[in-house]
Amino acid sequence: MAEAKELMARYCDGEASAFRELYALVAPRLLGYLTKMARQRAVAEDLLQLTFMKVHRARAAYVRGADPVPWIYSIAHRTFIDETRRVKRGVVRISDSDELPEQRADLHGEADHSRDEPRADPELVKATLDALAELPDQQREAVVLTKLDGRSVAEAAEIAGTTVGAMKVRAHRGYEALRQLLGRPPARTAAAATTKAARGAP
Amino acid sequence: MTERDGLAELAAAPPPAPPPLSADLEAQLGTLSPVTTRRPLRQLAILVVVSLIYGVGLIALLTFRDDMLELPRFWLAIVAIGWLFGFLVPCYFALVPRAGAVTPRWRLAGIAVVIASIGFVTLGLAIHPMRPSSVSYGWEHFGRGHTCLEIGLATALVPVVIGAIFLRGALPIGSRWVAAALGAGGGCLGGLVLHLHCHVADGPHVGLIHGGVVVISALLSAAIVPRATDVR
């Protein structure tokens, strides 16, 4: 398969098939990244479509010869943040009195069991995904990009719009938190994740 | 079970199969036409040339400062070069990405904004030679300097607008810093125009009004430009 920058250049020249090839090349990993960030396959798929729509609209901003993948990841990162904020702003008041707390419409509102589960070693993978889900967004993104997606710290920093130092700290803290979470008995980890999801925490 | 095993399993798992392209995207691809992609150095050259022509036009319109011939030539030239660099460097970082990248160097752009903002305010407050034809407003009539602020911001408008047009869609991250850099660069061009036009030479005016153009222009640009460059 051709390189991403070659495909991007052909796509900018008006070749629709190059866009499809680029999608086939980038979308699976990007969907993996978005699924781990959004923690829900359906939401991740929507974010993926939004990301590629933005790439399409912004294609004139591409610089020929440059690797488009970090740029596309940055757009996905921005799209995830924007959508998370947009959904969190959608506050729904369920009572006029102050007795009940406000329920926020949550980007990750589905129940735990509906999360996308890879097929490798289901139990271990599920425990890791549950632990990942408990991390704050920034730490989760750092772990996903550097440990799961195989991106360098510099690339991850570029995608997330932060410094290399800050990305190193986030990845380290995320990794340490993950270590602690996976050190717990699996039932407790799952219970904690369920409680958090029920609270509507991000 | 360790975090290493879990992450290794997760990393080794095949990536999920993406869904087919949405109907919207398919429709867009059906009418796909070639686009002219961004050429950062060319864009920088256009921005610099157009902005400088505009700046020269403004000076021609406003006339040179009355105390121009009395001021030390060396100081006039060095400060003018300083303003010129203040215009070029942030604009360069805002428009030109590092080799192989699409997004501009927003971190360096941010550093350039901070240095230009602090530098020109401090420099103006500290060094401001006065000659017989110079005018001093001082703190007492500080408010009269608003005309300079307006001229400076009007000068900054051109590079900021051109930069915003060129950067449409190129700023998924660091957009505020890049926008601030365009503003600071434009503000420095405004500072250069004021340096050659305005004969008010007291510290507060030169530092806070002429230098302040850089700060205000950067802040306004950071507030407005990201919305203009965003692709939804």
Boltz contact constraints between the chains, C-beta under 6 A:
constraints:
  - contact:
      token1: [A, 12]
      token2: [B, 35]
      max_distance: 6.0
  - contact:
      token1: [A, 12]
      token2: [B, 37]
      max_distance: 6.0
  - contact:
      token1: [A, 13]
      token2: [B, 34]
      max_distance: 6.0
  - contact:
      token1: [A, 14]
      token2: [B, 32]
      max_distance: 6.0
  - contact:
      token1: [A, 14]
      token2: [B, 33]
      max_distance: 6.0
  - contact:
      token1: [A, 14]
      token2: [B, 34]
      max_distance: 6.0
  - contact:
      token1: [A, 16]
      token2: [B, 29]
      max_distance: 6.0
  - contact:
      token1: [A, 16]
      token2: [B, 32]
      max_distance: 6.0
  - contact:
      token1: [A, 19]
      token2: [B, 29]
      max_distance: 6.0
  - contact:
      token1: [A, 27]
      token2: [B, 18]
      max_distance: 6.0
  - contact:
      token1: [A, 28]
      token2: [B, 15]
      max_distance: 6.0
  - contact:
      token1: [A, 28]
      token2: [B, 18]
      max_distance: 6.0
  - contact:
      token1: [A, 29]
      token2: [B, 15]
      max_distance: 6.0
  - contact:
      token1: [A, 31]
      token2: [B, 16]
      max_distance: 6.0
  - contact:
      token1: [A, 31]
      token2: [B, 18]
      max_distance: 6.0
  - contact:
      token1: [A, 32]
      token2: [B, 15]
      max_distance: 6.0
  - contact:
      token1: [A, 32]
      token2: [B, 16]
      max_distance: 6.0
  - contact:
      token1: [A, 45]
      token2: [B, 19]
      max_distance: 6.0
  - contact:
      token1: [A, 49]
      token2: [B, 22]
      max_distance: 6.0
  - contact:
      token1: [A, 53]
      token2: [B, 25]
      max_distance: 6.0
  - contact:
      token1: [A, 54]
      token2: [B, 231]
      max_distance: 6.0
  - contact:
      token1: [A, 56]
      token2: [B, 28]
      max_distance: 6.0
  - contact:
      token1: [A, 57]
      token2: [B, 231]
      max_distance: 6.0
  - contact:
      token1: [A, 58]
      token2: [B, 169]
      max_distance: 6.0
  - contact:
      token1: [A, 58]
      token2: [B, 231]
      max_distance: 6.0
  - contact:
      token1: [A, 59]
      token2: [B, 35]
      max_distance: 6.0
  - contact:
      token1: [A, 60]
      token2: [B, 35]
      max_distance: 6.0
  - contact:
      token1: [A, 61]
      token2: [B, 38]
      max_distance: 6.0
  - contact:
      token1: [A, 61]
      token2: [B, 169]
      max_distance: 6.0
  - contact:
      token1: [A, 61]
      token2: [B, 170]
      max_distance: 6.0
  - contact:
      token1: [A, 62]
      token2: [B, 37]
      max_distance: 6.0
  - contact:
      token1: [A, 62]
      token2: [B, 102]
      max_distance: 6.0
  - contact:
      token1: [A, 63]
      token2: [B, 38]
      max_distance: 6.0
  - contact:
      token1: [A, 63]
      token2: [B, 102]
      max_distance: 6.0
  - contact:
      token1: [A, 64]
      token2: [B, 37]
      max_distance: 6.0
  - contact:
      token1: [A, 66]
      token2: [B, 100]
      max_distance: 6.0
  - contact:
      token1: [A, 66]
      token2: [B, 101]
      max_distance: 6.0
  - contact:
      token1: [A, 66]
      token2: [B, 102]
      max_distance: 6.0
  - contact:
      token1: [A, 67]
      token2: [B, 100]
      max_distance: 6.0
  - contact:
      token1: [A, 71]
      token2: [B, 102]
      max_distance: 6.0
  - contact:
      token1: [A, 71]
      token2: [B, 103]
      max_distance: 6.0
  - contact:
      token1: [A, 74]
      token2: [B, 172]
      max_distance: 6.0
  - contact:
      token1: [A, 74]
      token2: [B, 173]
      max_distance: 6.0
  - contact:
      token1: [A, 75]
      token2: [B, 172]
      max_distance: 6.0
  - contact:
      token1: [A, 78]
      token2: [B, 172]
      max_distance: 6.0
  - contact:
      token1: [A, 118]
      token2: [B, 13]
      max_distance: 6.0
  - contact:
      token1: [A, 120]
      token2: [B, 9]
      max_distance: 6.0
  - contact:
      token1: [A, 120]
      token2: [B, 13]
      max_distance: 6.0
  - contact:
      token1: [A, 121]
      token2: [B, 9]
      max_distance: 6.0
  - contact:
      token1: [A, 124]
      token2: [B, 1]
      max_distance: 6.0
  - contact:
      token1: [A, 124]
      token2: [B, 6]
      max_distance: 6.0
  - contact:
      token1: [A, 124]
      token2: [B, 9]
      max_distance: 6.0
  - contact:
      token1: [A, 125]
      token2: [B, 9]
      max_distance: 6.0
  - contact:
      token1: [A, 125]
      token2: [B, 10]
      max_distance: 6.0
  - contact:
      token1: [A, 128]
      token2: [B, 6]
      max_distance: 6.0
  - contact:
      token1: [A, 128]
      token2: [B, 10]
      max_distance: 6.0
  - contact:
      token1: [A, 147]
      token2: [B, 7]
      max_distance: 6.0
  - contact:
      token1: [A, 148]
      token2: [B, 10]
      max_distance: 6.0
  - contact:
      token1: [A, 148]
      token2: [B, 11]
      max_distance: 6.0
  - contact:
      token1: [A, 161]
      token2: [B, 173]
      max_distance: 6.0
  - contact:
      token1: [A, 161]
      token2: [B, 174]
      max_distance: 6.0
  - contact:
      token1: [A, 178]
      token2: [B, 3]
      max_distance: 6.0
  - contact:
      token1: [A, 179]
      token2: [B, 3]
      max_distance: 6.0
  - contact:
      token1: [A, 182]
      token2: [B, 3]
      max_distance: 6.0
  - contact:
      token1: [A, 182]
      token2: [B, 6]
      max_distance: 6.0
